[in-house]
Structure formats: C-alpha cells, structure tokens
Amino acid sequence: MAFKRLLSPIDIGTLHLKNRIVMPAMGTGYAAEDGNATERLIDYFVARAAGEAALLIVEATAVHPKGRIFKGECGMFDDRHIPGFQRLTRAVHDAGGKIVMQLAHGGRQTKSALIGDQPLAPSPIPAPALCTENPKAMSVNEIHVVVTSFGEAARRVKEAGFDAAEIHGAHGYLINQFLSQNANQRSDGYGGSLKNRARLAMEIISEVKKAVGDDIPLFFRLNGEDYIKGGATLKEAVEIAPWLVEAGADVLHVSAGVYGSDPPTIPLIGSERGCFVPLAKAIKEVARVPVIAAGRIKSPLLAEKVLKEGAADFISMGRALMADPDLPKKVKLQKLEEIRPCVGCGQACIERLLGGIKKVENDPISCVVNPVMGREKEWMLHPASQHKRILVIGGGPGGMQAAIVAAQRGHDVVLCEKDNELGGNLRLAAMVPGKEEFSEFLDYLIGKIDRLGIEVSLNWEVHLKSLREINPDAVILASGASFQRVKMPGIDPERIFTAADIFTGKNDLSDHTVVLNANQIGLETALFLSNRGKEVTVIEEGDHFAPDMGPIGRFDLLNSLKKQGVEVFKQARLVRATNSQATILIKGKGHSIKGDFSIVSVKQVVNNRLSKEIENTGLACHVIGDALLPRKALEAIEDGYGAAMKI
C-alpha cells in the first residue's frame, strides 16, 4: 500500500508539513522542576523528528504557576523559560521536524500541594475523578489574569522559535471547564448560555493571536464530547467550532473525555481504534479549517482510511509514536512489519503521570514496549567493541528483548527456552480478557528475532553440560519466576492451583474458586476464570486492591470484576479449609464458602539457581527480569535491554 494521503505534504499558512502524521501533546514529566526544557525532553522530541513525524506538539505547558497540572510539566510563564525551549526548537529543526507548543491551564484538575494554593475553576465544583479538591470560583479579575497569561506565554512561544502554538481547550482543563455545564454554573458573562461559556476560549484565542500575529498558525484542541453527565456535547462542539475559527483558530484538533469519563480521555487497550474519529468528522463538516483526528489511531492502515474518507486532514498518533518514533519512516519505506506496536496498556506512559496527580509526586513516563523512550541518548544502539557469543536463557519478554539488542549490536546470540514456544508471561498476559493486544507485541518480538537470524532453541532447559556445548562468552539469565503452589492442611492438593495452571489450561477447577491475593495477577486471574463461567472470590490480606497498578488500570479492572459479579475482599484471609468448606476472616468477621471449591495462588518465586553455577565457571552472568525479582513486563524488558547494552 502506498499510503498516498498519509504521506502527502500540506501547508497551513506559512507552515509546510511533509506528511499528515502529528504527535499530539502528551505529558512526560521530563521537564525541570521549574518548567524548563531538559536534555531528556529535547532528546525525546528529536528522536520523533528524526523518525519523520510531520509535526510534534509539546505537552500541556503551564501559562501560569497556578495552572500547573503535574510535576515535571513544561512551563512558559516566565521569560527565563525561553532559552531552554530555543534549544529544543533548534534541535528539532536540525532533525528535520516541525514543533508546536501546547499552552494550558489546569483549572480544577490539579492539586493544591503542587501549586501552593486552592485550584481555580469557573464554579466551586470538584472534578469528577483524580483531582477532587473543592476549587475556588474565579473572579472576573482572575479570569483576565489567565487570558493575559495565555497571551504572554504565546509571545514566548514565538520567541522560542516554535512553528505554531496550540491552546488546550479539552480534557477537562480550565477552558474545557468553562465550556462544560458540569463545571460552569456561573451567572455572569462567562456562564449560562453556550456563547457565554465559550467566551473565555474566544478571549484567549484573540489574546494569543494578538501575540503571535499571522507569523505562526494557531491550533485549538477541542473536545467533541466530554462523556460525563452535564459535560460538553458534540452538538455544542459543532456550534462552537465556527466561533473558534472566526476568533482566529487555524486548525482544530479534536479529542474527547475528561478525568473519570467513560469512555476515557486516553483510550487504552480494548478501546475501539479510531474511537474519536466520528467527532473529528462532525467538526470538519462545519469548521472550514484543517482538522486533526485522534483516538487510538495506531495503525497506518487506519490512518490512511480516515484521511481517504475525508474525516480529517491530519492524524494524531500519540502513543504509537511513543512506542516507535520511527513509525512514519517505516511507513514511507513500506516496512510495516518493523513497526513496534503500542498495546495501549498505559502502565508506564499514563499511570505514572496520573498516579502522580493523585499523590502529587509522579515519575517521568516510560514505555512497556519501548525501553529506550526517555533514554534516547543513553541507550542509543551502537556496535559492541568486541564480538561475543551470547547465551540468553529464557524466552520471555526480557529474554527476547535482550537477544534482539545483543544481535543488533553485532553479537552472535543463542536464545534457549524450556517451553515449546517463546513468550513467557507475555503470552499469558495476552490471554487476560481485554488484553489480547499484547499478542501483537509478542508477534513483533518473535518476528524481529526471526529477521535478525537469532538462533532459537525451544524445549531446551539449560544445564551446565549444555552450557559447555554452547560455549558462550557471556550469559543473560532470563529464566523468570515460578508461581508457587501453596500447601493447605485439610485440602486435597489436587484442588490447589497456580495462576500459570489457570492460563495454560492445566487444571480441573471446581465451579467456585478462591483466589489468594488481589494484586494485578490475582485480579486478572479472577477475571479470566469468571469469563469462563466460574464463581470467583478474591481475598486480599492488605488494605488495598492492586497496589501494583496505577489508578486507571485498577479502576477498569475492578469495574470489570464488579460487572462479572466477582467478590473481592480486602483485610481478608483464609483461616481454615476442608474439601467441603472454607472459612474466610474479613475485617475480623468469619464468612464461610460451602461446597466444592478450588484455591488459586499467585505467589511467585525467582528461578535463578543457575546463576551461581554459571558464575562459578568464570562466565559473566547477567540476571534480569523476574529471575532477579518478580515484577512486570516493563521492568523485564528494561532489564533485558540494559543487560545487552553492557556486553
């Protein structure tokens, strides 16, 4: 397929773009504490410019200290920010890219602990989720300060050398709050009618346009739908869009949702691909300016289809460009099989940031499938100084990643896996209801191993004898962890299973199953069983469900379990069991499960006993992933990449 439309150039005023692929604003946490650009932030954008995305939009950037949203957010509320962002724009331009800065004010979607004051909002109504403090209703004077702040920030954007500016009017932040009746119950000139609720947006566009003139285009990010009760609707967005254009917007970037909306503002794994495209199409029909479509458009085939059908002029490919910054280049070269797929898990690119909003502190983002993100210079691939024979033991995600990187650096690699197929826990993850997209990443890794010509030995459990046969110069031990079968007096051992037994089908379960531990694996095992018609009870000794998950993933998983009728208890433990009855203590009170039941344990223990034997031979042994400590695919893949870079 030629991707005629996706790869076609287009002009927006004086701005010439090489194709229709846009990387939208996405929070990274890579900026300095004072909002300045860092080398890490610059390297991140340069990698995507080199990958040939036409336009990169810098994350929501605070126009005022009281409008900050998260720690590590970019800032443009002071002239001292200009030099750092000049370095960013120069670097992106040198890499052949064009770059936009998105200007934002969080309004009620922030924390007083972050901004040092009560959050501001149109009316004293808390946000639906995450940021639930009572905000302060803004005075007219405070509204004017915000308008002026956007204008001043826009002046700095122009001075810093950006190719365009974008106003963030979506996702439940301040401008969107004024547009939405859910947040705006004012009775003055900024509330009531739709025209009044749109007044702040119009004034900000006018102020920004005054600051930048016609020298650089002005984008406006608009929600087509808020997807909450009383929120902004598509009917209103269609009415507002021409007003925004008349006020000075040159491009409309259409999105949807706010914190706590259903569907979510950041559609994750299991969400419909292209879910917000119909909203963009409706706006395009009335806007008379270029429109950008968003919403899990991760495939170039879908992107081309959206453009061909006339639903939009540009395609916003956000998480897809995090997963693979070279996606546009690979499309151009017709190497679609080489595109590293985003699986939409959100574990590292969203949960780290939104979890931070909940607790004020947040970690900079990363990517489960792309461990290089945020380490673009540190982990830039380079040939090994000395060619070696590398043995990788274990074909899970960490082992496969290690084998790939070692081979890319010029080493001779042998990958051994004791089972009859590669994948390890990644294969099990793809079996969880709603997480089937993990199989796409697994297919990518296996395909990459095949294309690199890596020697793969399946059904081979490595021992010292076979180690001598392979004769490696170094070993990467990615042998993972085993699920531990618990022993329970009074229960037939044949009624006790592990999570691995459940997913691999090596079980003969009773109709009622008790899962011990409500961490992510425990809850996903419960969902898997429930989908197969089992009655499931999950018990957790601690005070929290899934403490190893972020807020969005935890909410979605618990909600799915609730819909399935799965009982989940915290501060609970199994105190006594026989073949016909289990007694569970829940918050000090006893509850009984009578009849035929099974027990499932999700406890894991490391499989690294081979490491000492290997080291005793004098070989360097790098232990990674669950063999080092049971964790998730994110850490296993990072470990694998890091180990292969050291050899």
Secondary structure by P-SEA (a helix, b strand, c coil): cccccccbbbbcccccccccccccccccccccccccccaaaaaaaaaaaaacccbbbcccccccccccccccccccccccccaaaaaaaaaaaaacbbbbbbbbbbcccccccccccccccccccccccccccccccccaaaaaaaaaaaaaaaaaaaaacccbbbbbcccccaaaaaaccccccccccccccccccaaaaaaaaaaaaaaccccbbbbbbbbccccccccccaaaaaaaaaaaaaacccbbbbcccccccccccccccccccccaaaaaaaaaaccccbbbbbcccccaaaaaaaaaaccccccccaaaaaaccaaaaaaaacccccccccccccccccaaaaaaaacccccbbbbcccccccccccccccccccccbbbbccccaaaaaaaaaaaaaccbbbbbbccccccaaaaaaaacccccaaaaaaaaaaaaaaaacccccccccccaaaaaaacccbbbbcccccbbbbbbccccccccccaaaaaacccccccbbbbccccaaaaaaaaaaaaaccbbbbbbccccccccccaaaaaaaaaaaaaabbbbbcccccccccccbbbbbcccbbbbbcccbbbbbcbbbbcccaaaaaaaacbbbbbcccccccccaaaaaaaaaaaaaac
